[in-house]
Amino acid sequence: MKSIRFDGSTELEECLAGSRVLLLQQPNERGYFVSQVQQALADLGVSVEVDGFYGPLTAEAVEIFQQNTPGLGVDGKVGMHTMGALDEAFATEPAGVAGCVGPEGPAISLNGVAHEDVNLLLSAVGLNALLEVSEGGTVTAHTPAQLLGVDGPVTAEAARDALAAPDQAFTGPTAPAARLGDQLSSLLAQPVLADWPAVLASVQTGSQWLAQQAAAALVGQPLSLATLPFGPPPPPVRALTPDMAYREVAGHHVSGTVVMSPAPALSPAGGVVVPTPIPRVTLDHVIAGVTFRFTPDPSARRVAVGSSTPVLAGLDVRHAAGLVRLAQFLSSDWNVSEVHHAGISGSAVRTDCHTDGRAIDLVGVRLTDAGVVRDVHVFDHWASKPVPAPGRPSGILPQWPSGSVPRLTYRLAAVDDLGILPADTTVTSFFFDLYVWFATQYQDRTKTPFDPGPFTTPGETSCVMSPDHPTSDVGGPHGREAHATHLHAQIGPT
């Protein structure tokens, strides 16, 4: 793209390449890319509403543009030639006039703080994937859908609706971006930011976990209070675009939450420069203070001291974002200090989702429970436990019989309820929480970005594989028998 306003839009780049055409159809095409075309037409003097819907009025506006542009056919469609003409019309537009990353929001007072430092501060608390601040103090949204609330299930259509109306993120004094802008402006006026240069120096090294904590103490809680109670959380990992995921992981690298390789580049303004194409990435084995240890024998009752801690290499960037979120969840909710796994990195010897670095086989964790450090492993504490068998005198069986069924039950909760064996409520609750986390963040009922219906729980059919999965595949790789030693979760298809 020659014009900065269109650069980075995958859909419009496809139009320019001739592999996509925007046209009037039922249902109407909708999305922020449509808003970009509408805004361009409006800026050229064509009367059109910028609503994100490619309806009859937008098609008419395109026809007017085509009539007034020599060499274009008049058909109301945005294909290669029409997109090329629009791109050419704004080729000399100066940077900052119509940024391509999203709609411009409120201008805030920077109170003398350099905008590069503000953007780095946003990175330090993981908000740079959402917002960027310009030199003049204008807040710009990178991904408007993340700032919008959606009623009901998050379907693909609901996400498109959110993208079709990005300005809602900045409408009114209670909109998420407006609240965040007010909070950020107020924060920048606080005397406590006199200490920010020292924190900034540590954050810039990309290696100080404590620096992220210091940054969070300065701004994390106020900014979270300004957004999270009123707005939705970021989309699940499975719904992240590679661009969104890269920005998220790069922000964590800048903050010191994780070390990412290749290291992300920053623009002069402090924003993340997203490479094209987005490469696979490598993460250090310590993520958000949690050590990831590889165990070659997942059936072992304990991970031997000195087990290897190789870097996590060849990762799809969405999986990399998921691993950071996983570490943060495990650390904050379960006091986990180590994750034990049987495979995370991309592997050339595999022929499945592990090949592309899109999956994790989680063997267990090391956590602190009531002041006691303990290892909790899938093999020891889940798969080796009996299953309920109401028709048997004992009420239990050693394992599920072979054969696929529509549904099983979560054995730990079921056996706890029977009262036959001593209950371990920590283990029962931990594995349930971990499973639900994977079901809500990684692939669950389908292999699409937007999963229909509620998330599954252990015992239901899901892409999350566990010892209680209803699919049986004795001797094969796709059933509960092959997952007696680990939980499997993935991004995208197998």
C-alpha positions as CSV (number, residue, x, y, z in Angstrom):
1,M,0.0,0.0,0.0
2,K,1.2,3.5,-0.9
3,S,-1.1,5.2,1.6
4,I,-0.5,5.0,5.3
5,R,-4.3,5.0,6.0
6,F,-4.7,1.6,4.3
7,D,-1.3,0.0,5.1
8,G,-1.8,-3.0,7.4
9,S,-5.4,-3.8,6.4
10,T,-5.3,-7.4,5.2
11,E,-8.7,-7.2,3.5
12,L,-7.8,-4.1,1.5
13,E,-4.4,-5.5,0.6
14,E,-6.3,-8.5,-0.8
15,C,-8.4,-6.2,-2.8
16,L,-5.3,-4.5,-4.2
17,A,-3.8,-7.9,-5.1
18,G,-7.0,-8.9,-6.9
19,S,-7.8,-11.8,-4.5
20,R,-10.8,-10.1,-3.0
21,V,-13.6,-7.8,-4.1
22,L,-15.9,-5.8,-1.9
23,L,-19.3,-5.7,-3.3
24,L,-23.0,-5.4,-2.4
25,Q,-24.3,-8.8,-1.2
26,Q,-26.6,-10.3,1.4
27,P,-25.7,-10.2,4.2
28,N,-23.8,-7.0,3.8
29,E,-20.0,-7.2,4.2
30,R,-19.1,-5.4,7.4
31,G,-16.0,-4.5,9.3
32,Y,-13.4,-1.8,10.0
33,F,-11.9,-2.3,6.5
34,V,-15.3,-1.2,5.1
35,S,-15.2,1.9,7.3
36,Q,-11.7,2.6,5.9
37,V,-13.1,2.7,2.4
38,Q,-16.1,4.7,3.4
39,Q,-13.9,7.3,5.2
40,A,-11.6,7.5,2.2
41,L,-14.6,8.2,-0.1
42,A,-16.0,10.8,2.4
43,D,-12.6,12.5,2.5
44,L,-12.7,12.7,-1.3
45,G,-16.0,14.5,-1.1
46,V,-18.3,11.6,-1.9
47,S,-21.4,11.6,0.4
48,V,-21.4,8.3,2.3
49,E,-22.1,7.3,5.9
50,V,-19.1,5.7,7.7
51,D,-20.9,2.8,9.4
52,G,-18.8,-0.2,8.4
53,F,-21.6,-1.8,6.3
54,Y,-21.1,-2.3,2.6
55,G,-24.8,-1.6,1.7
56,P,-26.5,0.0,-1.3
57,L,-25.5,3.6,-0.3
58,T,-21.8,2.5,-0.1
59,A,-22.0,0.8,-3.4
60,E,-23.5,4.0,-4.9
61,A,-20.7,6.1,-3.4
62,V,-18.2,3.7,-5.0
63,E,-19.9,4.2,-8.3
64,I,-19.6,8.0,-8.0
65,F,-15.9,7.6,-7.2
66,Q,-15.5,5.3,-10.2
67,Q,-17.4,7.8,-12.5
68,N,-15.1,10.6,-11.5
69,T,-11.9,8.6,-11.9
70,P,-10.6,8.1,-15.4
71,G,-9.9,4.5,-16.4
72,L,-12.2,2.8,-13.9
73,G,-15.3,0.8,-14.8
74,V,-18.5,1.6,-13.0
75,D,-19.8,-1.4,-11.1
76,G,-20.0,-0.3,-7.4
77,K,-17.3,-2.9,-6.4
78,V,-13.9,-2.4,-4.8
79,G,-11.5,-4.6,-6.6
80,M,-7.9,-4.3,-7.7
81,H,-8.3,-1.2,-9.9
82,T,-10.7,0.7,-7.6
83,M,-8.6,-0.1,-4.5
84,G,-5.5,1.0,-6.4
85,A,-7.1,4.3,-7.3
86,L,-8.1,4.9,-3.7
87,D,-4.7,4.0,-2.5
88,E,-3.1,6.4,-5.1
89,A,-5.5,9.2,-4.1
90,F,-4.0,9.2,-0.6
91,A,-0.4,8.2,-1.5
92,T,1.1,11.5,-0.5
93,E,-1.0,11.9,2.6
94,P,1.3,12.8,5.5
95,A,1.7,10.3,8.4
96,G,-0.7,10.9,11.2
97,V,-3.5,12.4,9.1
98,A,-5.4,9.1,8.9
99,G,-3.6,6.4,10.8
100,C,-4.3,2.9,9.7
101,V,-4.3,1.3,13.2
102,G,-7.7,2.4,14.2
103,P,-10.0,5.3,15.0
104,E,-8.6,8.3,16.8
105,G,-9.9,8.8,20.3
106,P,-9.7,11.6,22.9
107,A,-6.6,13.9,23.1
108,I,-5.1,13.8,26.6
109,S,-2.7,16.0,28.4
110,L,0.7,14.3,28.6
111,N,1.8,16.7,31.4
112,G,5.3,16.9,30.1
113,V,5.9,13.1,29.8
114,A,7.3,12.1,26.4
115,H,4.8,10.2,24.4
116,E,7.4,7.5,23.7
117,D,7.6,6.9,27.5
118,V,3.8,6.8,27.7
119,N,3.7,4.1,25.0
120,L,6.4,2.1,26.8
121,L,4.4,2.5,30.0
122,L,1.4,1.1,28.3
123,S,3.6,-1.8,27.1
124,A,4.7,-2.4,30.6
125,V,1.2,-3.2,31.7
126,G,0.2,-5.1,28.6
127,L,-2.1,-2.4,27.1
128,N,-0.1,-1.5,24.0
129,A,-2.0,-4.1,22.1
130,L,-5.0,-1.9,22.6
131,L,-3.8,1.7,22.6
132,E,-1.1,4.0,21.4
133,V,-0.6,7.7,22.2
134,S,0.7,10.1,19.6
135,E,3.1,13.0,20.2
136,G,0.1,15.3,20.5
137,G,-1.5,13.2,23.1
138,T,-4.2,11.6,20.8
139,V,-5.2,8.1,22.0
140,T,-5.6,5.6,19.1
141,A,-7.1,2.2,19.3
142,H,-5.2,-0.7,17.6
143,T,-8.0,-3.2,17.8
144,P,-11.4,-1.6,18.4
145,A,-13.2,-4.8,18.9
146,Q,-11.3,-5.4,22.2
147,L,-12.8,-2.1,23.5
148,L,-16.4,-3.0,22.8
149,G,-18.9,-5.0,24.8
150,V,-20.8,-7.8,23.0
151,D,-24.1,-9.1,24.4
152,G,-24.6,-12.9,24.3
153,P,-22.1,-15.4,22.8
154,V,-19.1,-14.1,21.1
155,T,-19.8,-15.3,17.6
156,A,-17.9,-14.4,14.4
157,E,-20.8,-12.1,13.4
158,A,-20.8,-10.4,16.8
159,A,-17.1,-9.7,16.3
160,R,-17.7,-8.3,12.9
161,D,-20.5,-6.1,14.3
162,A,-18.0,-4.8,16.9
163,L,-15.4,-4.0,14.2
164,A,-18.1,-2.3,12.1
165,A,-18.6,0.4,14.7
166,P,-15.2,1.2,16.1
167,D,-16.1,4.7,17.0
168,Q,-18.3,3.3,19.9
169,A,-15.1,2.8,21.7
170,F,-14.7,6.5,22.1
171,T,-18.4,7.6,22.3
172,G,-19.3,9.5,25.5
173,P,-17.6,10.0,28.8
174,T,-18.1,6.5,30.0
175,A,-16.7,4.7,26.9
176,P,-13.7,2.4,27.7
177,A,-11.2,4.5,25.8
178,A,-12.5,7.8,27.1
179,R,-12.3,6.4,30.7
180,L,-8.8,5.1,30.0
181,G,-7.8,8.4,28.5
182,D,-9.0,10.4,31.5
183,Q,-7.3,8.0,33.9
184,L,-4.0,8.0,31.9
185,S,-4.1,11.8,31.8
186,S,-4.6,12.0,35.5
187,L,-1.9,9.5,36.2
188,L,0.7,11.3,34.2
189,A,0.2,14.3,36.5
190,Q,1.0,12.3,39.6
191,P,4.2,13.1,41.4
192,V,4.9,9.4,41.7
193,L,5.9,9.4,38.1
194,A,9.1,11.2,39.1
195,D,10.4,7.7,39.8
196,W,9.4,6.5,36.3
197,P,12.8,7.1,34.7
198,A,14.4,4.5,36.9
199,V,11.6,2.0,36.1
200,L,11.8,3.0,32.4
201,A,15.5,2.2,32.3
202,S,14.8,-1.3,33.7
203,V,11.9,-1.9,31.4
204,Q,14.0,-1.0,28.4
205,T,16.4,-3.9,29.1
206,G,13.5,-6.3,28.6
207,S,14.9,-8.6,31.2
208,Q,13.7,-7.3,34.6
209,W,10.6,-9.1,35.9
210,L,10.6,-6.7,38.9
211,A,10.5,-3.8,36.6
212,Q,7.1,-5.0,35.3
213,Q,5.9,-5.3,38.9
214,A,7.1,-1.7,39.5
215,A,5.3,-0.5,36.4
216,A,2.2,-2.3,37.4
217,A,2.3,-0.7,40.9
218,L,2.5,2.7,39.2
219,V,-0.1,2.3,36.5
220,G,-1.5,-1.2,36.2
221,Q,-4.2,-1.1,38.9
222,P,-5.5,2.4,38.0
223,L,-5.7,1.6,34.3
224,S,-7.3,-1.8,35.0
225,L,-9.9,-0.1,37.2
226,A,-10.5,2.4,34.3
227,T,-11.3,-0.4,31.8
228,L,-11.9,-4.0,33.0
229,P,-14.9,-3.6,35.3
230,F,-16.8,-1.8,32.5
231,G,-15.4,-3.3,29.3
232,P,-14.7,-6.9,28.1
233,P,-11.4,-8.7,28.5
234,P,-9.2,-9.2,25.4
235,P,-10.5,-11.9,23.0
236,P,-9.5,-15.5,23.7
237,V,-6.1,-16.6,22.3
238,R,-7.8,-18.6,19.5
239,A,-9.5,-15.4,18.2
240,L,-6.4,-13.3,18.1
241,T,-5.1,-12.3,14.7
242,P,-1.4,-12.8,14.3
243,D,-1.0,-9.0,14.3
244,M,-2.8,-8.7,17.6
245,A,-0.9,-11.6,19.1
246,Y,2.4,-10.2,18.1
247,R,1.7,-6.8,19.7
248,E,0.6,-8.6,22.9
249,V,3.8,-10.7,23.1
250,A,6.0,-7.8,22.1
251,G,4.4,-5.7,24.9
252,H,5.3,-8.4,27.4
253,H,8.8,-8.6,26.1
254,V,9.2,-4.8,26.5
255,S,7.8,-5.1,30.1
256,G,10.2,-7.9,31.0
257,T,7.4,-10.4,31.5
258,V,9.1,-12.7,28.9
259,V,12.1,-12.6,26.7
260,M,11.0,-13.0,23.0
261,S,13.3,-13.7,20.1
262,P,13.6,-12.2,17.6
263,A,13.2,-9.2,19.8
264,P,10.5,-6.8,18.6
265,A,11.4,-3.5,17.0
266,L,9.9,-0.3,18.2
267,S,9.0,2.7,16.2
268,P,10.5,6.2,17.1
269,A,7.1,6.8,18.8
270,G,7.6,3.8,21.0
271,G,5.0,1.6,19.2
272,V,5.6,-2.0,18.2
273,V,6.6,-2.5,14.6
274,V,4.9,-5.6,13.4
275,P,7.1,-7.5,10.8
276,T,5.7,-8.9,7.6
277,P,5.4,-11.8,7.4
278,I,5.1,-12.4,11.2
279,P,7.7,-15.1,12.0
280,R,7.6,-17.9,14.5
281,V,9.0,-16.8,17.8
282,T,11.1,-18.2,20.6
283,L,10.3,-17.5,24.3
284,D,12.7,-18.0,27.2
285,H,11.8,-20.8,29.6
286,V,10.8,-18.4,32.3
287,I,7.5,-16.6,31.6
288,A,5.9,-14.2,34.1
289,G,8.1,-15.7,36.8
290,V,7.0,-19.3,36.0
291,T,9.6,-21.8,34.9
292,F,8.7,-24.1,32.1
293,R,10.4,-27.5,32.4
294,F,10.5,-30.3,29.8
295,T,10.1,-33.9,31.0
296,P,10.9,-36.7,28.5
297,D,8.9,-39.2,30.6
298,P,5.5,-37.7,31.3
299,S,4.4,-40.9,33.1
300,A,7.0,-40.3,35.7
301,R,5.5,-39.6,39.1
302,R,7.8,-36.6,39.6
303,V,9.8,-34.4,37.3
304,A,13.4,-35.2,38.2
305,V,15.4,-32.5,39.6
306,G,17.6,-31.0,36.8
307,S,15.1,-31.7,34.1
308,S,15.9,-29.6,31.1
309,T,14.6,-26.1,30.6
310,P,15.1,-25.4,26.9
311,V,13.8,-22.3,25.3
312,L,10.3,-22.6,23.8
313,A,11.1,-22.4,20.1
314,G,9.3,-22.3,16.8
315,L,6.1,-20.9,18.3
316,D,3.1,-19.6,16.4
317,V,2.8,-16.1,17.8
318,R,-0.8,-16.8,19.0
319,H,0.5,-19.8,21.0
320,A,3.2,-17.5,22.4
321,A,0.6,-15.1,23.6
322,G,-1.4,-18.0,25.1
323,L,1.7,-19.2,27.1
324,V,2.1,-15.8,28.6
325,R,-1.5,-15.7,29.6
326,L,-1.3,-19.2,30.9
327,A,1.7,-18.4,33.1
328,Q,0.0,-15.3,34.5
329,F,-3.2,-17.3,35.3
330,L,-1.3,-20.1,37.0
331,S,0.9,-17.8,39.0
332,S,-1.9,-15.4,40.1
333,D,-4.6,-17.9,40.8
334,W,-2.7,-21.0,41.9
335,N,0.7,-19.9,43.1
336,V,2.4,-22.0,40.4
337,S,6.1,-21.6,40.1
338,E,6.8,-24.3,37.5
339,V,5.0,-25.8,34.5
340,H,6.0,-29.3,33.5
341,H,5.4,-30.2,29.9
342,A,6.0,-33.0,27.3
343,G,6.0,-30.6,24.3
344,I,5.5,-27.0,23.5
345,S,8.0,-26.0,20.9
346,G,7.5,-26.4,17.2
347,S,8.8,-29.8,16.0
348,A,9.8,-30.8,12.5
349,V,9.4,-34.5,13.4
350,R,5.7,-34.1,14.2
351,T,2.9,-34.0,11.6
352,D,0.2,-32.3,13.6
353,C,-0.4,-29.0,15.4
354,H,2.8,-29.5,17.4
355,T,4.7,-29.1,14.1
356,D,3.7,-25.5,13.8
357,G,4.2,-24.6,17.5
358,R,0.5,-24.4,18.2
359,A,0.0,-26.8,21.0
360,I,1.0,-27.7,24.6
361,D,1.1,-31.1,26.4
362,L,0.9,-30.0,30.0
363,V,2.2,-32.8,32.4
364,G,1.7,-30.9,35.6
365,V,2.8,-28.0,37.8
366,R,4.6,-27.2,41.0
367,L,2.5,-25.0,43.2
368,T,2.3,-23.7,46.8
369,D,-0.8,-25.0,48.7
370,A,-1.3,-23.6,52.2
371,G,2.4,-22.8,52.5
372,V,3.4,-26.3,51.2
373,V,5.2,-26.7,47.9
374,R,3.8,-29.7,46.0
375,D,3.8,-31.2,42.5
376,V,0.4,-31.9,40.9
377,H,0.6,-34.1,37.8
378,V,-2.0,-35.3,35.4
379,F,-0.8,-38.9,35.6
380,D,-0.4,-39.1,39.4
381,H,-3.4,-37.1,40.5
382,W,-6.0,-37.5,37.8
383,A,-5.5,-40.4,35.4
384,S,-4.4,-42.8,38.1
385,K,-7.5,-42.2,40.2
386,P,-10.6,-44.5,39.9
387,V,-13.7,-43.6,37.9
388,P,-17.3,-43.7,39.2
389,A,-19.3,-46.9,38.4
390,P,-22.7,-46.6,40.1
391,G,-23.7,-50.1,39.1
392,R,-20.7,-51.7,40.9
393,P,-20.8,-52.7,44.5
394,S,-17.6,-50.7,45.2
395,G,-19.1,-47.7,43.2
396,I,-15.8,-47.3,41.3
397,L,-13.7,-48.8,38.5
398,P,-9.9,-48.5,38.0
399,Q,-10.4,-46.8,34.6
400,W,-13.0,-46.0,32.0
401,P,-13.8,-49.0,29.8
402,S,-12.6,-48.7,26.2
403,G,-15.0,-47.3,23.6
404,S,-16.1,-43.8,22.7
405,V,-19.3,-42.5,24.4
406,P,-21.2,-39.2,24.0
407,R,-20.1,-38.0,27.4
408,L,-18.2,-38.9,30.5
409,T,-17.9,-37.2,33.8
410,Y,-15.1,-35.4,35.6
411,R,-13.9,-38.4,37.7
412,L,-12.2,-36.4,40.5
413,A,-15.4,-34.5,41.4
414,A,-17.5,-37.6,41.0
415,V,-15.3,-39.8,43.2
416,D,-15.0,-37.0,45.7
417,D,-18.8,-36.8,46.0
418,L,-19.0,-40.6,46.6
419,G,-16.9,-40.2,49.7
420,I,-15.2,-43.6,49.1
421,L,-11.7,-42.1,49.0
422,P,-10.2,-39.1,50.8
423,A,-10.9,-36.0,48.7
424,D,-8.1,-33.7,47.6
425,T,-10.0,-30.5,47.0
426,T,-6.9,-28.6,45.8
427,V,-6.2,-31.1,43.0
428,T,-9.9,-31.4,42.0
429,S,-10.4,-27.7,41.8
430,F,-7.0,-27.0,40.1
431,F,-7.5,-29.4,37.2
432,F,-11.1,-28.2,36.7
433,D,-9.9,-24.6,36.6
434,L,-7.0,-25.4,34.3
435,Y,-9.2,-27.3,31.9
436,V,-11.8,-24.5,31.8
437,W,-9.0,-22.0,31.2
438,F,-7.8,-24.0,28.2
439,A,-11.4,-24.4,27.0
440,T,-12.0,-20.7,27.1
441,Q,-8.7,-19.6,25.6
442,Y,-7.6,-22.3,23.2
443,Q,-9.7,-24.5,20.8
444,D,-12.7,-26.1,22.5
445,R,-15.8,-27.3,20.7
446,T,-14.6,-26.4,17.2
447,K,-11.3,-25.4,15.5
448,T,-12.6,-22.0,14.5
449,P,-11.6,-18.7,16.1
450,F,-15.1,-18.1,17.6
451,D,-16.4,-21.1,19.5
452,P,-20.2,-21.4,19.6
453,G,-22.1,-22.1,22.8
454,P,-20.7,-22.3,26.4
455,F,-17.3,-23.8,27.1
456,T,-17.0,-27.4,27.9
457,T,-16.0,-29.0,31.2
458,P,-14.0,-32.3,31.7
459,G,-15.9,-35.2,30.3
460,E,-17.4,-33.4,27.3
461,T,-16.2,-33.6,23.7
462,S,-13.6,-30.9,23.1
463,C,-10.3,-30.2,21.4
464,V,-8.9,-30.1,24.9
465,M,-7.8,-33.7,25.5
466,S,-7.8,-35.1,29.0
467,P,-8.0,-38.5,30.8
468,D,-11.8,-38.0,31.0
469,H,-12.3,-37.3,27.3
470,P,-15.3,-39.3,25.8
471,T,-13.3,-40.3,22.7
472,S,-11.5,-43.7,23.0
473,D,-8.6,-44.6,20.7
474,V,-6.8,-47.5,22.2
475,G,-3.3,-47.7,20.8
476,G,-3.9,-44.5,18.8
477,P,-3.0,-40.8,19.4
478,H,-6.5,-39.3,19.5
479,G,-8.3,-40.6,22.6
480,R,-8.3,-40.4,26.3
481,E,-5.9,-43.4,26.6
482,A,-3.1,-41.3,24.9
483,H,-3.7,-38.4,27.3
484,A,-3.4,-40.2,30.6
485,T,-0.2,-38.3,31.2
486,H,-1.0,-34.8,30.1
487,L,-3.6,-32.2,29.1
488,H,-3.4,-31.3,25.5
489,A,-4.5,-27.9,24.1
490,Q,-4.0,-26.3,20.7
491,I,-4.6,-23.3,18.5
492,G,-6.2,-24.0,15.2
493,P,-6.8,-27.4,13.5
494,T,-4.9,-30.5,14.3
